[in-house]
Amino acid sequence: MTFVGYLVDAVSLGALYALIAVSVGLVFGVLRQINLAQGEVMAFGAYSLWIMRALPSWLAILLCFGICVAGSLVLQVLVFRPLRGASALTTLIVTFGVSYGLEALWLVVFGPEGKPVSMLIKLNDTVVGGAIALRWITIVDIGTAAVLLIGLYVLLFRSSLGLRMRAVAEDFSIARIVGVRIDRVVTVAFVLCGASAAVVAVLETVQTPLVTTTLGLSLIVVALVGVVLGGLDHLARATAGGFIVGFVNSLLGSILPEQQLVFVTSLTFLFVVVVLVVRPAGLLAPRGAGAERV
Amino acid sequence: MIHRSWLKMGVVMTGVFGLALGMVDVSGAAPASHAANGKPIIIGAVIDETSTMKPFDQPALEAAEIWAKKVNSKGGVLGRPIEFKVYNTESQATLAKSGAEKAIAAGAQILWVTCDATFAAPAVEVGLSHHLLTISPCTSTNLMGPEKFGPAGKLAFTFGNEPSTTGAVIARLLIQKGWKTATVVTDHLLTYFVDVCGNFTADFEKLGGKIVSQLSYTTGDHTVSQVASKAASSGAAATVLCTTTTATLPTFVTSVRTLGNTKPIVGPWAIDGGFWEPSTPKISTNLWVATYASVFGDDPNPTVRSLFHQMKAEGETPLTGGFVLGPSALEGIITAIEREKGSLTGEKLATAVVHFRDVATLSGPVTFSDEYHAVVSRRERIVEITHDKGRYVESLSPGKYGLVLHT
């Protein structure tokens, strides 16, 4: 495999993490709350694909979207609404607890051995073989992330709903005073998070066709690190941070010498630590920006 | 009339005999007079019934419990029935420790622990501190013993294989099949994987094979796809993969296959069982596993097959061939008790176990030594997955490069 192949793989993993990061950033932007339970919505979506494995793929994916959106809204009502006004740290801890609780629930319901999902597995086939070894799923990852992120940008900056969302993100209280229906905006944010979780669940199960209980937490923790790296209080930077962490992780895995491969995760996190020491507000934040971090 | 009476009596007698035979057949038990009626021998099983180690621990214990019933129905061990008391560790250190303490408080005279030395350690230490014989049915490293637990570890044993055995078996398989070059992929998650692949490498080269490339990843580091790409294009005749049934395993296999590499992928017991495979014939094919028994219903040993079918009928189909190690461990415990004339003292039982030389068990002859508290030189079952269907191929010994204990 050539360096070009490694770069494309890195962009693909970065794109996946960007999709997760944008969900975390969206909820933080609107509610100033950190949603670690987003990972479990993805896991729920992935398990739903296993449950619906006998259905035609298009129908199972469609239902997976419905399930993830419903799961996201249930979390909004049961966890985030009661916590409105609480500090980001409080929601971080609560959603971490929710995440662990749901992981335990998957363990009881689905067992520890994992559930195989073969849906859309043909997307793993190669488009270009040989040294580049480019797969369809890599293109789909990058294309899907690009389309969704552009779509989100259009929604936020070219629609009245986006204007209201940005108003809520700017100042929750004033937005309410000027007549923005806060609950509707929050609901839309969680619908978008649910849809994003479904996309990640589908893309992840194509590449990793065994759904295990740790799927959600293992993805969300890395994405959260990316969000903090990019800048939690700015959606585009948070998304870019998610992309960077995925990109660096994948590239290190490809280019490190064999004996050093055990250090991939350590080096990725070392990179994050160094960035935050040098630029505490985040890699992409303007110089002199506040350094408050979760 | 007389003739009629005899006829009636014949019918009645036939019915009585038939009923008696039927009862024996249904229960599979010996007459009641043979039943064990002494004080029970209590084995405290401190295992994972819900989490990470459940797929390995639970089938071994369930098979052992079936075996214990059989032993008890035939009079038990020197007239004493075997009784398991089970405590769930959920693969958590605190629960392993408290489970072992509860088991001992409940009268356990022998401790039975989870199938991984690290997960088992808190329970093992409790067992050793109470001077109990402490057995893991299927830990597949030499860490269940002095190597990990120091001098106190002389009371700890596993009926799983020492990794050199598995490494040598896989090396012999490749040479026998004519796969003279190999790419070795090691998951650094567990020492066991490193040891199996390390032993394979050494033995394969001694047997004339050539290692084309050594690759590695660590489950959870999100690099398995890149490693699979390198393995797929390595040009080796076979890929030897030392990992377990986490999500990275199907990711690796899927990636290698979809990149056009259809050559054999061979692994140890840790990747056994078809439950993790994508149900795509093109992907789940040409996979080879060195394991303890076939879980595809075709094991060559009729007793193993019968046990497998019984477990399946009870809704407890074992996921991997490690289930046979449950009865094997129990047979080992029974042999030790009998050799020590009924003593349950940990030191005495451990002395008996350490002197095992080719003791017959369901999983084959078992040998231990002061140095090796895991089984060495055991023949392993070779299972092949073709188009998503598994089948037993042959039994293979580690040969001259596997550890051979001098007796």
HADDOCK unambig.tbl for C-alpha pairs under 7 A between the chains (distance, minus, plus):
assign (segid A and resid 1 and name CA) (segid B and resid 230 and name CA) 6.77 0.50 0.50
assign (segid A and resid 107 and name CA) (segid B and resid 51 and name CA) 6.75 0.50 0.50
assign (segid A and resid 108 and name CA) (segid B and resid 50 and name CA) 6.97 0.50 0.50
assign (segid A and resid 112 and name CA) (segid B and resid 51 and name CA) 5.32 0.50 0.50
assign (segid A and resid 112 and name CA) (segid B and resid 52 and name CA) 5.58 0.50 0.50
assign (segid A and resid 113 and name CA) (segid B and resid 55 and name CA) 6.45 0.50 0.50
assign (segid A and resid 114 and name CA) (segid B and resid 276 and name CA) 6.89 0.50 0.50
assign (segid A and resid 115 and name CA) (segid B and resid 276 and name CA) 6.90 0.50 0.50
assign (segid A and resid 116 and name CA) (segid B and resid 276 and name CA) 5.79 0.50 0.50
assign (segid A and resid 116 and name CA) (segid B and resid 277 and name CA) 6.47 0.50 0.50
assign (segid A and resid 116 and name CA) (segid B and resid 278 and name CA) 5.70 0.50 0.50
assign (segid A and resid 117 and name CA) (segid B and resid 278 and name CA) 6.47 0.50 0.50
assign (segid A and resid 118 and name CA) (segid B and resid 278 and name CA) 5.41 0.50 0.50
assign (segid A and resid 118 and name CA) (segid B and resid 279 and name CA) 6.19 0.50 0.50
assign (segid A and resid 118 and name CA) (segid B and resid 280 and name CA) 6.97 0.50 0.50
assign (segid A and resid 124 and name CA) (segid B and resid 255 and name CA) 6.83 0.50 0.50
assign (segid A and resid 124 and name CA) (segid B and resid 258 and name CA) 5.89 0.50 0.50
assign (segid A and resid 125 and name CA) (segid B and resid 258 and name CA) 4.79 0.50 0.50
assign (segid A and resid 125 and name CA) (segid B and resid 259 and name CA) 6.53 0.50 0.50
assign (segid A and resid 126 and name CA) (segid B and resid 258 and name CA) 6.62 0.50 0.50
assign (segid A and resid 126 and name CA) (segid B and resid 259 and name CA) 6.05 0.50 0.50
assign (segid A and resid 207 and name CA) (segid B and resid 251 and name CA) 6.17 0.50 0.50
assign (segid A and resid 208 and name CA) (segid B and resid 247 and name CA) 6.17 0.50 0.50
assign (segid A and resid 208 and name CA) (segid B and resid 248 and name CA) 6.87 0.50 0.50
assign (segid A and resid 208 and name CA) (segid B and resid 250 and name CA) 6.65 0.50 0.50
assign (segid A and resid 208 and name CA) (segid B and resid 251 and name CA) 4.77 0.50 0.50
assign (segid A and resid 209 and name CA) (segid B and resid 250 and name CA) 6.14 0.50 0.50
assign (segid A and resid 209 and name CA) (segid B and resid 251 and name CA) 6.34 0.50 0.50
assign (segid A and resid 209 and name CA) (segid B and resid 278 and name CA) 6.47 0.50 0.50
assign (segid A and resid 210 and name CA) (segid B and resid 247 and name CA) 5.06 0.50 0.50
assign (segid A and resid 210 and name CA) (segid B and resid 250 and name CA) 6.54 0.50 0.50
assign (segid A and resid 210 and name CA) (segid B and resid 276 and name CA) 6.50 0.50 0.50
assign (segid A and resid 211 and name CA) (segid B and resid 247 and name CA) 6.72 0.50 0.50
assign (segid A and resid 212 and name CA) (segid B and resid 247 and name CA) 6.61 0.50 0.50
assign (segid A and resid 250 and name CA) (segid B and resid 223 and name CA) 6.17 0.50 0.50
assign (segid A and resid 253 and name CA) (segid B and resid 223 and name CA) 5.22 0.50 0.50
assign (segid A and resid 253 and name CA) (segid B and resid 226 and name CA) 6.86 0.50 0.50
assign (segid A and resid 254 and name CA) (segid B and resid 226 and name CA) 5.93 0.50 0.50
assign (segid A and resid 258 and name CA) (segid B and resid 215 and name CA) 6.26 0.50 0.50
assign (segid A and resid 258 and name CA) (segid B and resid 216 and name CA) 6.80 0.50 0.50
assign (segid A and resid 261 and name CA) (segid B and resid 216 and name CA) 6.87 0.50 0.50
assign (segid A and resid 261 and name CA) (segid B and resid 217 and name CA) 6.41 0.50 0.50
assign (segid A and resid 262 and name CA) (segid B and resid 217 and name CA) 6.43 0.50 0.50
assign (segid A and resid 262 and name CA) (segid B and resid 218 and name CA) 6.37 0.50 0.50
assign (segid A and resid 264 and name CA) (segid B and resid 221 and name CA) 6.67 0.50 0.50
assign (segid A and resid 265 and name CA) (segid B and resid 221 and name CA) 5.71 0.50 0.50
